[in-house]
Amino acid sequence: MKITTLLSAWACAAALCCCSCTEEGPVTNPKQEEPTIPVKESGFARGADVSWLTQMESEGLKFYTSGENRQEMECMQLLRDHCGVNAIRLRVWVNPKEGWNSKDDVVLKALRAEKLGLRTMIDFHFSDTWADPGHQVIPEAWQSLSFEELTQAVGAHVEDVLSTLKVAGVTPEWVQVGNETTPGMMLPAGSVDNPVQLTKLNNAGYEAVKTIFPEAKVIVHLDGGNDQWRYDRMFDILESNGGKYDMIGMSLYPYWAEQQGETGGWQKVADDCKANITHLKQKYNKPVMICEIGMPYDQAEACKELITQMMHTAVEGIFYWEPQAPNGYNGGYNLGCFDNGAPTVALDPFKTK
């Protein structure tokens, strides 16, 4: 299903909702009140990245409460009411071929979160598809640009997406300038081996965020939260070259750490991450956010303990990455925390914060 079709469907649903509140209808009953939007929470962010959600819905996936008397429920409301989630994270791709994670798709999902009283984090990938340590590819439409033009394109893209969100009535609390930019962004232009250009690209995104949402916290996000070296490298570069950022973001995946040769199990990875958080806060005097976390869906109890421990560290919040994903989704993602369409116990610590 195309994004334009989804947008039209949601618009029609909203219109039907407004027109069917009473038998008399809005013409004879003009005093109908809009549904009250819950007040957003403050403080610790108990988050979920659900960027796959509209794609999943187009494929017919359903979501349910856990237990014997399972009830079907819209995913964001399920996460809020049954898992303790108070914030949603959404990725943005520049010109995605299938439309998912485009500006329109992001606005649609962000509006749904806003109407549920959920806080939002917007995650700019600066790519037409996945941006991560192994993939930091310049968007196709930007590949022939000079570096100065590329810097301008970054700022214009950020301003365009955030301006559209603002007009729609969404105010993000956090904005990531790049996703897991451990080797840099939009390689080779913004490589860590070219620290001056990397910093200029970062700052172009930062300034664009502040132009539209001055109060939003701008995050620089890396993977491998247990690896102090990669954080020192990036933030030393930014500090030495006038880099601008408000918060340090990290991913924490014990599974991937073990795949890359880490030993000692998930507890060792968690302990190393805790030590890194302490180090970073002392060295750079910036708050830290765990922007992504996850463990295999069949290790729910261990994941519950991991999240519990990380919630007791000096972080501003934790976002589970695509918790609603079924086992093996989209080519083999197995780190969600739903089973048979319903939440496992992995997110239970969110209910107690």
C-alpha angles and dihedrals in degrees: 000000000000121000091241089057091050091050091050091048093052091046091052092047091052091049092049090049091053093047099047104050092108137012090247094056129210096300095062095028105043095162096076111139126225114245112270113253111222117246111257118246122239131209124038114031114227098189147177130195104219099168091136092058102100091044090051092049091051087055092053100254115158132200129216144187114256125250134052096302095054116179127197112246139170107267101238092047089047091053091048099044102034105025104036095243115160101170138049128207121205129187123220124210120191104228108352113189096226097038098244112135091013120137092267093048092048093050091050093053094041091054090053090052092047093053089054092053093250123148118235139223118193115208116200112202096182090216138089089244140005118349115194138127091294097041124044099146122169111242111263094242091054100045097097095047124113115244091259090051091047090054090051091048091055092053094044092049093050092046092048095052095042093045089054090050091049093052088049090054100254120133112190116213094203135025126193116214097208132348122255090338094178093138092034130264134287094007135251093015096055101031121147084240087066099048096170094056092042090054093048092053091047092049092048088058093044094052091047091053092050091048091062102026111020092180096051116111112236115218131201105205129201133173127239101049089188093062111084094184096066091049094049090050095052099041093043086056093051094044092049095049103040096264117179124218138133103206142022114234126197142182120223118195115155089187093060092041089057091047087056093054104272113148132201099061130256094314092061090049090050093048091050090050092051090052090049092052091054091047095049095048091051096044101042102021092226131128118251130225127191097223095179133024133160148148132192111294091239091058094065097140092051090047090051090054092046092053091045091054095046091049087061093056125088097271130127094228149319129247120198111216113237096330091175094061114119118230111286095010121169098002101333113324105161102167100089120114102222123097121196089353096306133098120265121213092271094101096042092108088066089067093063102048 
